[in-house]
């Protein structure tokens, strides 16, 4: 449940997707590869590399289904707070065990929705080199398949307003990978099982990123 006591809004996320489509295709030139790999129904976790300031909105506008992203609480300021909540996005405190965010995220998956996660935890090189355990927890706990997503391009040409944003009208590639199960099939949620799942996830995400770079020449 969210702070207001309501579950994340699936209808809101659908509105967010329409907004994302308008903004991302209006301001940049996305090229989407492999969108058919995202299961058309049922719970899914999108694991996205994070090197641009627009990675979340870009996925919201290019994924074939509405996405509920776990977003750092620092983004929920001023008018952005009710806006992000209204489009079904989830606030998370990265400095603590945020039980409310965990409940919200699992609720999205229980309802058969798409949960978006930046497994590196924060914006950086976007190479999946350092993963937090949150993705493994959600994947093992829910049993939802993980779909890797790589956002590439635009780092060579920055916006004049911010180095974290690609130059307007530049091409940005979004490449979806094959869905996979993060757990070992046993259903175990022990620390050892989660550590093993994290290693498994990192191997798959790193391999997907290498393949995405090969396909796009980025």
N, C-alpha and C positions, 0 to 999 in steps of 0.2 A: 504494500500500500504506500501511497505517497504521503507527504506531510499533511495534505488536506484530507487524508483518509480515503482517497479514491484510488482505484487501480489505474495503472498507466493506460491511457486512452488509445485503443486500437484505431478509432475513428480519427483521433488527433494525429496519430502517426501517418495515417493516409493523407491527411491534409499537409503534413510536413513533407511527405514525398512529393506532392504536387508543387509545393513551394520550392523544394530542392531542384526539381526538374526545371522550373522556370528560371531560377537563379543560376544554376550551374551551366545550363545550355545557353543562357543569355549572356553570361559573363566570360565563359571559357568555351573550349571546344573538346568536350569529353569524347573519348573513343572507348567503347565498352567491349570487352572480349570475354566470352565464356559465361554470360549471364544465365544461360540455360542450365548451368551446373548448380544453381541455387534451387533446392527443392521447392516445388510450387505450392506445397502445403505442409503443415506441421511445424514443430519447433525447429529453429535453426539458429546457430550462433555464427555471426560473421566476424572473423578475426582480421582486423585491418592494420596494416603498417601505418606509422604516424610520423610523417616528415613535413607535412604542409598544415597550415592553419585552416584549410578548407576540406580536409580529409573526411570529416564527419558529414558536412553538408553535401560533399561530392557523392558519398555513398548513398545518402538519403535520396539524391536525385538520379542515381544511375542503377541502383539495385532494383531487381524486378518486383520486389515486395516492400511494403513499408517497414522501416527499421526503428527500433527503440534503442538509442545509444546510451550507454553509461558515460556521463559527462562530468568532469570535475566540478565541484560545487562552486569554485571561483568564477565559473562562467554564468552562474545564475545570479546576476546582479541587475538591479534596477528593472526596467521593463523587459529585459531578457528572461527574468525569472518566470513570470506568468506565461510568456510566449513559449519558452522551451517546455514547460509543463503542459501547456495546451496542445503541443504537437507530440505529446507522448514520450518525451525524453526523460531520462532518469538522472537525478542528481546523486553524486557519490562523493563522500569524503575520503580522499586517498590516504589520509594520515591516520586512519583508525579502522577498526572493523565496523563498517557501516551496515548494521543489520537491516535498516530500512531499505537501503539500496539493494542488498542481497535479496530481501523478500520481494521487492519490486521486480528485479531481474528474473528471479525464478517464476514469478507470476506471469511474466511475458511468455516464458517458455511453456509453462503449464497450459496457458491459453492458446498454444500453437502459433505464437508470434515469432518474430525475428529479433534477436538481441544482438546489438552491435558492440564490440569490445575492441579497444586498442590494447592488446596484450602487453605492450611495452610500458604501459602506464602513463606515459607522457610523450610529448613530441620530441623527436631526436633525429637520429640518422634514418629511421624507418627501415632498419635491416633485420628486425626480429632478433637482434643479438642478445637482448636481455629481457626475459619474459617474467612477469609476475605470476603468482599461482592462481589468481582469480579466474582466469579462463579455464584452467583445468578443473577447478572446483565446480563451476557452472556446468561444464560439459559432462563431468562424471556424475554429478548430482542429478542432472536432468535427463541424461542419456541423449541429449540433442546432438545431431551431427554438427561438425565444425566445417565451415566453408572459408578457406583463405581468400583474402582480397588484397591485392596490391595496387596502390595508387602511385603512379610513376610519371615523371616529367615535370617540367615547370621550375625545377630548382636552378636551372641555368639562366632563366629570365624571371626576375622577381618584379612584383608590383612596385611602383614608385612609392606607395604608401607603407608597405611592409615587406620585409625580406621573407616573412613566413607565408606569403601568398604569391602564387604564380602570376606572371604578367597577364593582364586582361587579354582575352581572345587567344591565349596560348593553348596548345593541345595538352590535355592531361589524359593519360591512359589509365583505365580501371580494368584490372584483370582478375576474374574470379577463377578459383581452382576447384578441384574435385572435393566433394564432401567426404569427411572421414570421421570415424568414431575415435574419440580421444581415450576412452577407457579400455581396459583389457577384457571387457565382457563379463567380469566377475561381479560388478556392481559395488566393489569395495571402495570406501571413501577414507581409508586410512592415510596417514601422512605419506607412507611409502607409495601407496597407489597414486596419490596426487603428484608426488615427485616424479614418478615414472610417466604419468600422463603429461606432465609439463615437458619432459624430455621428448616424448613422442610428438607433442604438438610443435615444439620448436623445430624438430627435424622436418616435419611436413611443411611448416610455414616457410622455413628457410629454402627448402627445395622449390616451393611454389614461387617464391620471389625470384630465385635464379631463373626459373623457366619463364616467368613474366618478363624479366629483363631480356632474355633471349628472344622472345616473341616480338617485343616492342622495340628492341635495339636501344633501350634506355640504360 
